[in-house]
Amino acid sequence: MGKFSRRQVIRTGLAAGAFLTATRCAAPSGTPNNPASGPQVNTNQSKDVTLRLIGTGVSQINDIRDKAQEDLGFKFDMRALSTEENNQIAITQPGQYDIFDGEYFSLPLVVPSGNLQPIDIKRITNYDKIVSFFRTGEFKGMPVEKSQGTAPFKVQYLTGADSKEFSDTPTDYATLIPFQYNADTLGYRPDLVGRTIESWGELFNEEFKGKTSILDIPQIGIMDAAMVAESLGLMTFADKGNMTKAEIDQIIEILKEQKANGQFRAFWKTFDESVNLMSSGEVVLQSMWSPAVTAVQSQGTECIYAPLKEGYRGWGGGIGLSKNLEGVNLDAAYEYINWMLDGWVGAFLGRQGYYSAAPETARKFMSTSEWDFWYEGKPAAEDIVDPFGKTLAKAGVSRDGGSFDERFGNIVCWNSTMEENTYLVQKWNEFIAS
């Protein structure tokens, strides 16, 4: 067994029962009792496994599903949902999924439901290669260590094997295993804006009246609005990642006033909506996700993911396991997690601007020029293509915001679920409906 990886064990069905059955059949090869060694291995349980995944469209991608099926030998049924739908199913319909691909800010909502089982970190091969901030809350002494909001480290660990309580310090049990994250900011059309955007406050600039947009997911949109309000000196927060009711009231009134004055062209919930708004030119400045920026760029339209002087809003996503997983399906789910950290997925998603939880494994699947462009912030030595082969940056161009350390290290807040989350959602909906 020395040369069998755990993945090979799963793929070929060398579960204990199957293995013992095969080895006990000591009849000569080719006889009815021992027809052939190869086909026997194929009569396994794992080939019949189908894992049901729920997640958002940014990672529920057919190319990833197909590669996983090819490498692991079992099947996946992926459902791409909005963030709200994803959380709702995770909380209320545990029988509908095996794997939850969700964001860290969702965990204060999902974990108390008891629908996720703690992940045994000892079964995660490359856990020690995950970026230190996720594991320990530390990152080279940079601003991200003091960031506000639902930072991944705050909800990374559970207190025990059957726990629904977060641990402030590392344990052997994780809520999610991260695989992607990024430093989000504003995106803009330089051809239509006409100058460089350097501050979150520009989102409320009358110069762009009727041509801006903000993300319509309360726990994310409120953080962008807070960054704008702080940058303009409109209000301050004791902790914008955990606002009081009075602070929520105040920022919502500011948003309502901006809406009434016609500042916003639209609000978006999905990746495609943000791409369409920007590529059409209906909106020239808005909250954006990195793949949306690359999608606009790959259409031949210049779009900048602005490095802003106040810092970035961070987000992180990972894999969680349903409480209903057991036996060979649970083993397969762990294999999938380990596969996600092996590097291929990290490189694939990296080509649309996301970072891998384990960068050194992703690097093995990236060219030197890709690594230098996406992680080192160096000018592209050759044309840079997205995961689907479309050119998004010409040789000589550098990534907006620079290197990994410059971007990730300057995250100052994270998407957040606050203690007053219910109140926030109520007030946010009032703003959208106003």
GUBAKE-519471 format. One record per residue (C-alpha): x, z, y; residue number from 1. Coordinates in Angstrom, 3 decimals. Layout:
<site east="X" up="Z" north="Y" num="NUM"/>
...
% end
This chain:
<site east="0.000" up="0.000" north="0.000" num="1"/>
<site east="3.030" up="0.335" north="2.240" num="2"/>
<site east="2.662" up="-3.097" north="3.837" num="3"/>
<site east="-1.123" up="-3.009" north="4.213" num="4"/>
<site east="-2.250" up="-2.306" north="7.776" num="5"/>
<site east="-5.534" up="-0.464" north="8.230" num="6"/>
<site east="-6.988" up="-3.719" north="9.476" num="7"/>
<site east="-6.045" up="-5.503" north="6.292" num="8"/>
<site east="-7.642" up="-2.705" north="4.326" num="9"/>
<site east="-10.896" up="-3.180" north="6.166" num="10"/>
<site east="-10.768" up="-6.975" north="6.103" num="11"/>
<site east="-10.111" up="-7.248" north="2.376" num="12"/>
<site east="-12.462" up="-4.487" north="1.441" num="13"/>
<site east="-9.916" up="-2.142" north="-0.040" num="14"/>
<site east="-12.227" up="0.784" north="0.367" num="15"/>
<site east="-11.557" up="3.419" north="-2.251" num="16"/>
<site east="-14.440" up="2.511" north="-4.527" num="17"/>
<site east="-13.731" up="-1.185" north="-4.570" num="18"/>
<site east="-10.022" up="-0.613" north="-5.112" num="19"/>
<site east="-10.570" up="1.714" north="-8.043" num="20"/>
<site east="-13.063" up="-0.660" north="-9.587" num="21"/>
<site east="-10.562" up="-3.487" north="-9.435" num="22"/>
<site east="-7.610" up="-1.530" north="-10.787" num="23"/>
<site east="-9.613" up="-0.033" north="-13.639" num="24"/>
<site east="-10.486" up="-3.523" north="-14.907" num="25"/>
<site east="-7.384" up="-3.844" north="-17.015" num="26"/>
<site east="-8.644" up="-6.810" north="-19.050" num="27"/>
<site east="-6.461" up="-9.963" north="-18.980" num="28"/>
<site east="-6.759" up="-12.024" north="-15.871" num="29"/>
<site east="-9.345" up="-14.769" north="-16.082" num="30"/>
<site east="-11.569" up="-13.043" north="-18.600" num="31"/>
<site east="-15.188" up="-12.106" north="-17.794" num="32"/>
<site east="-14.107" up="-8.527" north="-17.193" num="33"/>
<site east="-11.296" up="-9.571" north="-14.871" num="34"/>
<site east="-12.122" up="-13.063" north="-13.600" num="35"/>
<site east="-9.496" up="-13.337" north="-10.832" num="36"/>
<site east="-7.601" up="-11.029" north="-8.545" num="37"/>
<site east="-8.332" up="-12.866" north="-5.255" num="38"/>
<site east="-12.108" up="-13.259" north="-5.556" num="39"/>
<site east="-12.404" up="-9.636" north="-6.619" num="40"/>
<site east="-10.976" up="-8.532" north="-3.294" num="41"/>
<site east="-13.510" up="-10.680" north="-1.502" num="42"/>
<site east="-16.424" up="-8.855" north="-3.095" num="43"/>
<site east="-16.081" up="-6.180" north="-0.479" num="44"/>
<site east="-18.377" up="-4.272" north="1.753" num="45"/>
<site east="-16.759" up="-4.978" north="5.105" num="46"/>
<site east="-17.504" up="-8.719" north="5.003" num="47"/>
<site east="-21.167" up="-7.787" north="5.205" num="48"/>
<site east="-20.682" up="-5.531" north="8.236" num="49"/>
<site east="-22.262" up="-6.629" north="11.493" num="50"/>
<site east="-21.547" up="-4.366" north="14.453" num="51"/>
<site east="-24.081" up="-4.456" north="17.261" num="52"/>
<site east="-22.515" up="-4.204" north="20.712" num="53"/>
<site east="-24.157" up="-3.589" north="24.056" num="54"/>
<site east="-22.270" up="-4.065" north="27.306" num="55"/>
<site east="-22.150" up="-5.969" north="30.552" num="56"/>
<site east="-21.401" up="-9.663" north="30.898" num="57"/>
<site east="-17.845" up="-9.097" north="32.089" num="58"/>
<site east="-16.632" up="-8.359" north="28.554" num="59"/>
<site east="-19.447" up="-9.493" north="26.237" num="60"/>
<site east="-17.817" up="-12.891" north="25.991" num="61"/>
<site east="-18.217" up="-15.325" north="23.098" num="62"/>
<site east="-14.480" up="-16.061" north="22.984" num="63"/>
<site east="-13.746" up="-12.364" north="22.403" num="64"/>
<site east="-16.456" up="-12.116" north="19.741" num="65"/>
<site east="-15.165" up="-15.189" north="17.916" num="66"/>
<site east="-11.552" up="-13.992" north="17.970" num="67"/>
<site east="-12.561" up="-10.535" north="16.743" num="68"/>
<site east="-14.546" up="-12.037" north="13.866" num="69"/>
<site east="-11.606" up="-14.264" north="12.952" num="70"/>
<site east="-9.063" up="-11.430" north="13.016" num="71"/>
<site east="-11.151" up="-8.633" north="11.526" num="72"/>
<site east="-13.301" up="-10.483" north="9.020" num="73"/>
<site east="-16.650" up="-8.962" north="9.911" num="74"/>
<site east="-19.338" up="-9.946" north="12.370" num="75"/>
<site east="-20.435" up="-8.868" north="15.833" num="76"/>
<site east="-23.772" up="-9.156" north="17.573" num="77"/>
<site east="-23.108" up="-8.846" north="21.311" num="78"/>
<site east="-25.746" up="-8.265" north="23.986" num="79"/>
<site east="-24.807" up="-8.829" north="27.631" num="80"/>
<site east="-26.883" up="-6.560" north="29.867" num="81"/>
<site east="-26.959" up="-5.377" north="33.444" num="82"/>
<site east="-25.246" up="-2.045" north="34.044" num="83"/>
<site east="-28.601" up="-0.280" north="34.392" num="84"/>
<site east="-30.017" up="-1.821" north="31.189" num="85"/>
<site east="-26.843" up="-0.960" north="29.323" num="86"/>
<site east="-27.036" up="2.694" north="30.329" num="87"/>
<site east="-30.766" up="2.891" north="29.660" num="88"/>
<site east="-30.431" up="1.591" north="26.097" num="89"/>
<site east="-27.447" up="3.844" north="25.453" num="90"/>
<site east="-29.502" up="6.866" north="26.482" num="91"/>
<site east="-32.962" up="6.068" north="25.154" num="92"/>
<site east="-32.545" up="3.653" north="22.215" num="93"/>
<site east="-29.645" up="4.864" north="20.031" num="94"/>
<site east="-30.940" up="2.850" north="17.080" num="95"/>
<site east="-30.349" up="-0.410" north="18.953" num="96"/>
<site east="-26.541" up="-0.394" north="18.991" num="97"/>
<site east="-23.401" up="0.593" north="17.110" num="98"/>
<site east="-20.883" up="0.248" north="19.934" num="99"/>
<site east="-21.412" up="1.067" north="23.590" num="100"/>
<site east="-19.205" up="-0.925" north="25.955" num="101"/>
<site east="-19.749" up="1.044" north="29.116" num="102"/>
<site east="-18.224" up="2.325" north="32.316" num="103"/>
<site east="-16.794" up="5.775" north="32.799" num="104"/>
<site east="-19.165" up="6.593" north="35.639" num="105"/>
<site east="-22.039" up="6.224" north="33.159" num="106"/>
<site east="-20.767" up="8.992" north="30.906" num="107"/>
<site east="-22.292" up="11.948" north="32.802" num="108"/>
<site east="-25.626" up="10.218" north="32.067" num="109"/>
<site east="-24.972" up="9.010" north="28.503" num="110"/>
<site east="-22.928" up="11.783" north="26.879" num="111"/>
<site east="-25.512" up="14.595" north="27.364" num="112"/>
<site east="-27.985" up="12.471" north="25.357" num="113"/>
<site east="-25.868" up="13.103" north="22.271" num="114"/>
<site east="-26.085" up="9.424" north="21.323" num="115"/>
<site east="-22.314" up="8.905" north="21.240" num="116"/>
<site east="-20.053" up="10.529" north="18.676" num="117"/>
<site east="-16.660" up="11.884" north="19.772" num="118"/>
<site east="-13.834" up="9.466" north="18.997" num="119"/>
<site east="-11.019" up="10.872" north="16.854" num="120"/>
<site east="-7.930" up="10.032" north="18.896" num="121"/>
<site east="-5.705" up="10.387" north="15.841" num="122"/>
<site east="-7.293" up="7.158" north="14.530" num="123"/>
<site east="-6.339" up="5.180" north="17.663" num="124"/>
<site east="-3.044" up="3.400" north="17.002" num="125"/>
<site east="-1.940" up="2.646" north="20.554" num="126"/>
<site east="-3.444" up="5.633" north="22.342" num="127"/>
<site east="-0.021" up="6.704" north="23.639" num="128"/>
<site east="0.399" up="3.269" north="25.251" num="129"/>
<site east="-2.712" up="3.678" north="27.421" num="130"/>
<site east="-1.904" up="4.033" north="31.138" num="131"/>
<site east="-1.135" up="7.672" north="31.905" num="132"/>
<site east="-3.907" up="8.158" north="34.470" num="133"/>
<site east="-6.572" up="7.732" north="31.781" num="134"/>
<site east="-4.817" up="10.185" north="29.434" num="135"/>
<site east="-3.454" up="12.795" north="31.839" num="136"/>
<site east="-4.762" up="12.089" north="35.339" num="137"/>
<site east="-1.225" up="11.372" north="36.541" num="138"/>
<site east="0.221" up="8.129" north="37.905" num="139"/>
<site east="3.609" up="8.235" north="39.631" num="140"/>
<site east="2.400" up="10.648" north="42.303" num="141"/>
<site east="0.361" up="7.902" north="43.980" num="142"/>
<site east="-2.969" up="8.306" north="45.875" num="143"/>
<site east="-5.042" up="7.549" north="42.752" num="144"/>
<site east="-4.150" up="11.023" north="41.441" num="145"/>
<site east="-6.290" up="12.517" north="44.258" num="146"/>
<site east="-9.063" up="9.931" north="44.101" num="147"/>
<site east="-12.699" up="10.996" north="44.463" num="148"/>
<site east="-15.655" up="10.137" north="42.244" num="149"/>
<site east="-15.990" up="9.867" north="38.460" num="150"/>
<site east="-12.334" up="9.143" north="37.731" num="151"/>
<site east="-11.896" up="8.267" north="34.027" num="152"/>
<site east="-9.679" up="11.235" north="33.264" num="153"/>
<site east="-12.426" up="13.640" north="34.372" num="154"/>
<site east="-14.718" up="12.407" north="31.577" num="155"/>
<site east="-12.185" up="11.156" north="29.020" num="156"/>
<site east="-12.217" up="14.166" north="26.674" num="157"/>
<site east="-14.770" up="16.294" north="24.854" num="158"/>
<site east="-14.256" up="19.926" north="23.929" num="159"/>
<site east="-14.687" up="19.390" north="20.165" num="160"/>
<site east="-15.709" up="17.205" north="17.238" num="161"/>
<site east="-19.431" up="17.880" north="17.791" num="162"/>
<site east="-19.332" up="18.444" north="21.523" num="163"/>
<site east="-21.343" up="16.960" north="24.373" num="164"/>
<site east="-19.261" up="18.801" north="26.977" num="165"/>
<site east="-16.403" up="17.245" north="28.929" num="166"/>
<site east="-13.019" up="18.904" north="28.727" num="167"/>
<site east="-10.823" up="19.272" north="31.824" num="168"/>
<site east="-7.721" up="18.999" north="29.663" num="169"/>
<site east="-6.710" up="16.600" north="26.851" num="170"/>
<site east="-8.139" up="17.236" north="23.378" num="171"/>
<site east="-8.255" up="15.229" north="20.142" num="172"/>
<site east="-11.724" up="13.882" north="20.956" num="173"/>
<site east="-12.470" up="11.094" north="23.417" num="174"/>
<site east="-15.719" up="9.869" north="24.937" num="175"/>
<site east="-14.530" up="6.270" north="25.319" num="176"/>
<site east="-11.357" up="4.410" north="24.564" num="177"/>
<site east="-10.553" up="2.407" north="27.706" num="178"/>
<site east="-9.688" up="-1.266" north="27.491" num="179"/>
<site east="-10.285" up="-2.669" north="30.992" num="180"/>
<site east="-10.388" up="-1.485" north="34.606" num="181"/>
<site east="-9.595" up="-2.678" north="38.073" num="182"/>
<site east="-9.269" up="-1.880" north="41.742" num="183"/>
<site east="-12.320" up="-3.350" north="43.472" num="184"/>
<site east="-12.600" up="-4.367" north="47.075" num="185"/>
<site east="-14.316" up="-6.888" north="49.352" num="186"/>
<site east="-14.129" up="-10.604" north="48.674" num="187"/>
<site east="-14.373" up="-13.206" north="51.410" num="188"/>
<site east="-14.276" up="-16.921" north="52.156" num="189"/>
<site east="-11.259" up="-17.461" north="54.479" num="190"/>
<site east="-12.480" up="-20.948" north="55.384" num="191"/>
<site east="-15.756" up="-19.496" north="56.730" num="192"/>
<site east="-14.482" up="-16.150" north="58.065" num="193"/>
<site east="-11.564" up="-17.694" north="59.904" num="194"/>
<site east="-9.221" up="-14.694" north="59.894" num="195"/>
<site east="-7.774" up="-11.999" north="57.677" num="196"/>
<site east="-10.047" up="-9.150" north="56.578" num="197"/>
<site east="-8.160" up="-5.829" north="56.452" num="198"/>
<site east="-10.799" up="-3.068" north="56.584" num="199"/>
<site east="-13.959" up="-2.064" north="54.723" num="200"/>
<site east="-15.588" up="-1.696" north="58.152" num="201"/>
<site east="-15.794" up="-5.484" north="58.501" num="202"/>
<site east="-18.829" up="-5.471" north="56.195" num="203"/>
<site east="-20.914" up="-4.143" north="59.095" num="204"/>
<site east="-19.287" up="-6.375" north="61.740" num="205"/>
<site east="-21.958" up="-8.247" north="63.724" num="206"/>
<site east="-19.646" up="-11.256" north="63.620" num="207"/>
<site east="-20.869" up="-11.743" north="60.033" num="208"/>
<site east="-24.508" up="-10.850" north="60.629" num="209"/>
<site east="-26.772" up="-12.330" north="57.979" num="210"/>
<site east="-23.809" up="-13.411" north="55.870" num="211"/>
<site east="-22.799" up="-10.254" north="54.018" num="212"/>
<site east="-23.934" up="-8.685" north="50.775" num="213"/>
<site east="-23.525" up="-5.384" north="48.956" num="214"/>
<site east="-23.772" up="-4.492" north="45.296" num="215"/>
<site east="-27.229" up="-3.266" north="44.290" num="216"/>
<site east="-26.204" up="-0.675" north="41.719" num="217"/>
<site east="-26.722" up="2.747" north="43.334" num="218"/>
<site east="-23.687" up="4.514" north="41.857" num="219"/>
<site east="-21.385" up="1.671" north="42.949" num="220"/>
<site east="-23.047" up="0.361" north="46.090" num="221"/>
<site east="-23.127" up="3.834" north="47.646" num="222"/>
<site east="-19.347" up="4.127" north="47.252" num="223"/>
<site east="-18.771" up="0.808" north="49.042" num="224"/>
<site east="-21.148" up="1.911" north="51.792" num="225"/>
<site east="-19.277" up="5.209" north="52.108" num="226"/>
<site east="-15.948" up="3.393" north="52.425" num="227"/>
<site east="-17.455" up="1.251" north="55.216" num="228"/>
<site east="-19.009" up="4.227" north="57.052" num="229"/>
<site east="-15.806" up="6.273" north="56.877" num="230"/>
<site east="-13.653" up="3.387" north="58.095" num="231"/>
<site east="-15.923" up="2.911" north="61.137" num="232"/>
<site east="-16.079" up="6.651" north="61.879" num="233"/>
<site east="-19.856" up="6.663" north="61.402" num="234"/>
<site east="-19.708" up="9.730" north="59.155" num="235"/>
<site east="-17.399" up="11.763" north="56.962" num="236"/>
<site east="-17.879" up="13.229" north="53.502" num="237"/>
<site east="-16.622" up="16.424" north="51.926" num="238"/>
<site east="-16.427" up="14.410" north="48.691" num="239"/>
<site east="-17.947" up="10.953" north="48.760" num="240"/>
<site east="-17.840" up="10.980" north="44.972" num="241"/>
<site east="-20.303" up="13.864" north="44.915" num="242"/>
<site east="-22.449" up="13.640" north="48.048" num="243"/>
<site east="-24.887" up="16.300" north="49.164" num="244"/>
<site east="-28.524" up="15.390" north="49.801" num="245"/>
<site east="-27.839" up="15.533" north="53.533" num="246"/>
<site east="-24.929" up="13.109" north="53.174" num="247"/>
<site east="-27.042" up="10.767" north="51.026" num="248"/>
<site east="-29.799" up="10.855" north="53.643" num="249"/>
<site east="-27.348" up="10.005" north="56.397" num="250"/>
<site east="-25.626" up="7.090" north="54.649" num="251"/>
<site east="-28.968" up="5.657" north="53.514" num="252"/>
<site east="-30.250" up="5.730" north="57.101" num="253"/>
<site east="-27.128" up="3.823" north="58.173" num="254"/>
<site east="-27.766" up="1.220" north="55.472" num="255"/>
<site east="-31.432" up="0.887" north="56.436" num="256"/>
<site east="-30.440" up="0.313" north="60.048" num="257"/>
<site east="-27.968" up="-2.393" north="59.036" num="258"/>
<site east="-30.602" up="-4.067" north="56.899" num="259"/>
<site east="-33.202" up="-3.908" north="59.664" num="260"/>
<site east="-30.702" up="-5.550" north="62.028" num="261"/>
<site east="-30.254" up="-8.435" north="59.593" num="262"/>
<site east="-26.677" up="-7.678" north="58.556" num="263"/>
<site east="-27.242" up="-8.453" north="54.864" num="264"/>
<site east="-28.044" up="-11.880" north="53.461" num="265"/>
<site east="-28.798" up="-10.510" north="49.991" num="266"/>
<site east="-28.080" up="-7.822" north="47.408" num="267"/>
<site east="-26.684" up="-8.619" north="43.994" num="268"/>
<site east="-26.789" up="-6.957" north="40.585" num="269"/>
<site east="-25.062" up="-9.426" north="38.290" num="270"/>
<site east="-21.791" up="-11.292" north="38.164" num="271"/>
<site east="-23.471" up="-14.702" north="38.439" num="272"/>
<site east="-25.436" up="-13.698" north="41.520" num="273"/>
<site east="-22.285" up="-12.726" north="43.388" num="274"/>
<site east="-20.543" up="-15.964" north="42.396" num="275"/>
<site east="-23.463" up="-18.093" north="43.539" num="276"/>
<site east="-23.760" up="-16.286" north="46.865" num="277"/>
<site east="-20.095" up="-16.798" north="47.649" num="278"/>
<site east="-19.565" up="-20.304" north="46.285" num="279"/>
<site east="-22.644" up="-21.588" north="48.131" num="280"/>
<site east="-21.432" up="-20.123" north="51.405" num="281"/>
<site east="-24.673" up="-18.189" north="51.911" num="282"/>
<site east="-22.476" up="-15.092" north="51.997" num="283"/>
<site east="-18.965" up="-15.036" north="53.448" num="284"/>
<site east="-18.033" up="-11.363" north="52.900" num="285"/>
<site east="-19.275" up="-9.012" north="50.174" num="286"/>
<site east="-18.581" up="-6.462" north="47.472" num="287"/>
<site east="-17.079" up="-8.390" north="44.552" num="288"/>
<site east="-15.682" up="-8.034" north="41.052" num="289"/>
<site east="-12.388" up="-9.682" north="40.203" num="290"/>
<site east="-13.769" up="-12.210" north="37.648" num="291"/>
<site east="-16.300" up="-13.334" north="40.260" num="292"/>
<site east="-13.461" up="-14.051" north="42.672" num="293"/>
<site east="-11.603" up="-16.052" north="40.017" num="294"/>
<site east="-14.832" up="-17.872" north="39.131" num="295"/>
<site east="-15.228" up="-18.971" north="42.757" num="296"/>
<site east="-11.547" up="-19.941" north="42.925" num="297"/>
<site east="-11.783" up="-21.946" north="39.699" num="298"/>
<site east="-14.487" up="-24.064" north="41.379" num="299"/>
<site east="-11.884" up="-25.112" north="43.927" num="300"/>
<site east="-13.218" up="-22.811" north="46.650" num="301"/>
<site east="-10.778" up="-20.471" north="48.334" num="302"/>
<site east="-11.797" up="-16.842" north="47.970" num="303"/>
<site east="-9.662" up="-13.805" north="48.804" num="304"/>
<site east="-9.898" up="-10.401" north="47.137" num="305"/>
<site east="-8.927" up="-8.418" north="50.206" num="306"/>
<site east="-6.319" up="-5.643" north="50.108" num="307"/>
<site east="-7.836" up="-3.178" north="52.598" num="308"/>
<site east="-5.957" up="-0.498" north="54.503" num="309"/>
<site east="-8.322" up="2.292" north="53.386" num="310"/>
<site east="-7.640" up="1.649" north="49.675" num="311"/>
<site east="-9.614" up="0.486" north="46.674" num="312"/>
<site east="-12.691" up="1.583" north="44.755" num="313"/>
<site east="-11.826" up="1.854" north="41.077" num="314"/>
<site east="-13.809" up="1.400" north="37.910" num="315"/>
<site east="-12.966" up="1.631" north="34.248" num="316"/>
<site east="-14.682" up="0.541" north="31.051" num="317"/>
<site east="-14.254" up="1.454" north="27.426" num="318"/>
<site east="-15.673" up="1.530" north="23.934" num="319"/>
<site east="-17.920" up="4.340" north="22.685" num="320"/>
<site east="-19.322" up="4.870" north="19.199" num="321"/>
<site east="-22.961" up="5.448" north="18.308" num="322"/>
<site east="-23.790" up="8.737" north="16.641" num="323"/>
<site east="-25.424" up="6.694" north="13.864" num="324"/>
<site east="-22.180" up="5.020" north="12.709" num="325"/>
<site east="-20.834" up="6.200" north="9.378" num="326"/>
<site east="-19.028" up="4.961" north="6.271" num="327"/>
<site east="-17.674" up="1.445" north="6.234" num="328"/>
<site east="-19.398" up="0.618" north="9.528" num="329"/>
<site east="-17.613" up="3.510" north="11.242" num="330"/>
<site east="-14.293" up="2.381" north="9.751" num="331"/>
<site east="-14.963" up="-1.130" north="11.032" num="332"/>
<site east="-15.755" up="0.227" north="14.504" num="333"/>
<site east="-12.411" up="2.040" north="14.621" num="334"/>
<site east="-10.714" up="-1.187" north="13.572" num="335"/>
<site east="-12.436" up="-2.943" north="16.429" num="336"/>
<site east="-11.200" up="-0.342" north="18.910" num="337"/>
<site east="-7.643" up="-0.702" north="17.646" num="338"/>
<site east="-7.972" up="-4.478" north="17.834" num="339"/>
<site east="-9.127" up="-4.179" north="21.460" num="340"/>
<site east="-5.871" up="-2.379" north="22.277" num="341"/>
<site east="-3.633" up="-4.721" north="20.279" num="342"/>
<site east="-3.040" up="-6.975" north="23.272" num="343"/>
<site east="-4.993" up="-10.203" north="22.788" num="344"/>
<site east="-8.059" up="-8.909" north="24.622" num="345"/>
<site east="-5.915" up="-7.313" north="27.327" num="346"/>
<site east="-4.236" up="-10.652" north="28.000" num="347"/>
<site east="-7.549" up="-12.570" north="27.878" num="348"/>
<site east="-9.286" up="-10.288" north="30.377" num="349"/>
<site east="-6.093" up="-10.078" north="32.434" num="350"/>
<site east="-6.410" up="-13.768" north="33.193" num="351"/>
<site east="-9.570" up="-13.020" north="35.159" num="352"/>
<site east="-7.896" up="-10.225" north="37.079" num="353"/>
<site east="-8.634" up="-7.103" north="35.009" num="354"/>
<site east="-5.945" up="-4.757" north="33.792" num="355"/>
<site east="-5.380" up="-3.802" north="30.181" num="356"/>
<site east="-5.548" up="-0.141" north="29.224" num="357"/>
<site east="-2.318" up="-0.756" north="27.308" num="358"/>
<site east="-0.380" up="-3.245" north="29.458" num="359"/>
<site east="2.680" up="-3.415" north="27.241" num="360"/>
<site east="0.624" up="-4.719" north="24.310" num="361"/>
<site east="-1.124" up="-7.283" north="26.543" num="362"/>
<site east="2.241" up="-8.491" north="27.758" num="363"/>
<site east="3.041" up="-9.816" north="24.277" num="364"/>
<site east="0.188" up="-12.298" north="24.665" num="365"/>
<site east="1.021" up="-13.392" north="28.225" num="366"/>
<site east="3.637" up="-15.838" north="29.449" num="367"/>
<site east="6.353" up="-14.508" north="31.734" num="368"/>
<site east="4.799" up="-16.289" north="34.704" num="369"/>
<site east="1.371" up="-14.793" north="33.927" num="370"/>
<site east="2.783" up="-11.278" north="33.644" num="371"/>
<site east="4.744" up="-11.646" north="36.864" num="372"/>
<site east="1.685" up="-12.967" north="38.709" num="373"/>
<site east="-0.943" up="-10.495" north="37.468" num="374"/>
<site east="1.113" up="-7.301" north="37.050" num="375"/>
<site east="4.242" up="-7.678" north="39.176" num="376"/>
<site east="2.640" up="-9.317" north="42.207" num="377"/>
<site east="5.247" up="-12.079" north="42.229" num="378"/>
<site east="4.575" up="-15.674" north="43.321" num="379"/>
<site east="3.295" up="-17.792" north="40.441" num="380"/>
<site east="6.114" up="-19.753" north="38.836" num="381"/>
<site east="3.547" up="-22.295" north="37.675" num="382"/>
<site east="-0.180" up="-22.912" north="38.072" num="383"/>
<site east="-2.180" up="-19.887" north="36.887" num="384"/>
<site east="-5.269" up="-20.556" north="34.769" num="385"/>
<site east="-8.235" up="-18.337" north="33.971" num="386"/>
<site east="-9.205" up="-17.411" north="30.366" num="387"/>
<site east="-11.094" up="-20.678" north="30.033" num="388"/>
<site east="-8.242" up="-22.914" north="31.158" num="389"/>
<site east="-9.361" up="-23.592" north="34.733" num="390"/>
<site east="-6.683" up="-23.424" north="37.421" num="391"/>
<site east="-7.300" up="-20.578" north="39.862" num="392"/>
<site east="-3.943" up="-20.274" north="41.631" num="393"/>
<site east="-1.309" up="-22.897" north="42.343" num="394"/>
<site east="2.392" up="-22.332" north="41.803" num="395"/>
<site east="3.887" up="-20.288" north="44.638" num="396"/>
<site east="0.733" up="-18.219" north="45.281" num="397"/>
<site east="0.787" up="-14.416" north="44.860" num="398"/>
<site east="-2.031" up="-12.159" north="43.671" num="399"/>
<site east="-4.095" up="-10.595" north="46.449" num="400"/>
<site east="-3.020" up="-6.980" north="46.870" num="401"/>
<site east="0.325" up="-7.306" north="45.100" num="402"/>
<site east="1.563" up="-5.540" north="42.000" num="403"/>
<site east="-0.242" up="-3.296" north="39.535" num="404"/>
<site east="1.282" up="-0.183" north="41.094" num="405"/>
<site east="0.305" up="-1.270" north="44.626" num="406"/>
<site east="-3.291" up="-1.955" north="43.640" num="407"/>
<site east="-4.053" up="0.656" north="40.961" num="408"/>
<site east="-1.981" up="3.373" north="42.651" num="409"/>
<site east="-4.053" up="3.011" north="45.823" num="410"/>
<site east="-7.475" up="3.561" north="44.320" num="411"/>
<site east="-9.028" up="6.275" north="46.488" num="412"/>
<site east="-12.471" up="6.567" north="44.889" num="413"/>
<site east="-14.257" up="5.577" north="41.674" num="414"/>
<site east="-17.751" up="4.477" north="40.791" num="415"/>
<site east="-19.621" up="7.751" north="40.571" num="416"/>
<site east="-22.471" up="9.616" north="39.014" num="417"/>
<site east="-23.131" up="12.514" north="41.356" num="418"/>
<site east="-24.863" up="15.836" north="40.799" num="419"/>
<site east="-27.626" up="14.462" north="43.036" num="420"/>
<site east="-27.829" up="11.195" north="41.059" num="421"/>
<site east="-31.624" up="11.225" north="40.726" num="422"/>
<site east="-32.018" up="11.778" north="44.447" num="423"/>
<site east="-29.448" up="9.066" north="45.175" num="424"/>
<site east="-31.285" up="6.490" north="43.039" num="425"/>
<site east="-34.578" up="7.362" north="44.747" num="426"/>
<site east="-33.105" up="6.983" north="48.237" num="427"/>
<site east="-31.150" up="3.845" north="47.295" num="428"/>
<site east="-34.358" up="2.196" north="46.068" num="429"/>
<site east="-36.000" up="3.116" north="49.363" num="430"/>
<site east="-33.177" up="1.316" north="51.165" num="431"/>
<site east="-33.484" up="-1.820" north="49.033" num="432"/>
<site east="-37.275" up="-1.863" north="49.508" num="433"/>
<site east="-37.130" up="-1.150" north="53.255" num="434"/>
% end
